Amino acid sequence: MPLIDVTYDSSVSADALQRLAEILPGIVSEAVDCPEDPWVGSPGEGDIEIRFHPKSPFDVGLLNCVVEVRTKLFASRERDKSQRVKLIRDRVVSSVEVGKFGVWLILAEGAWAQHGDAGN
């Protein structure tokens, strides 16, 4: 269950943000795929959550857009985390214009539960 935060400044267009919303689920699913948590196709309900946050006047940093991906730590993900983050970066940059861009992959212990149609 990757949780994705996208922080962006005013130079990132609404069209670019819409495109990010469309492409990030597939890109992140592929990037975090591992034997312990295999990618089995397009993400379903509850598989990925994406939140978009505009920068505030008090935020500090020179990047126009930053994507933070938080997902469960597995040894196979940890071994090649640099390759995984580069895959996300390269796929995003080749698909949408976001200016100066960065990706942060956070692997952590955790658990997920949900309530509703898909996760009763």
Stockholm file with secondary structure:
# STOCKHOLM 1.0

chainA/1-120         MPLIDVTYDSSVSADALQRLAEILPGIVSEAVDCPEDPWVGSPGEGDIEIRFHPKSPFDVGLLNCVVEVRTKLFASRERDKSQRVKLIRDRVVSSVEVGKFGVWLILAEGAWAQHGDAGN
#=GR chainA/1-120 SS CCEEEEEECTTSCHHHHHHHHHHHHHHHHHHHCBTTBCCCSSCCTTTCEEEEEECCTTCCCSCSEEEEEEEECCHHHHHTHHHHHHHHHHHHHHHCCCSSEEEEEEEECCCCCCCSTTTC
#=GC SS_cons         CCEEEEEECTTSCHHHHHHHHHHHHHHHHHHHCBTTBCCCSSCCTTTCEEEEEECCTTCCCSCSEEEEEEEECCHHHHHTHHHHHHHHHHHHHHHCCCSSEEEEEEEECCCCCCCSTTTC
//
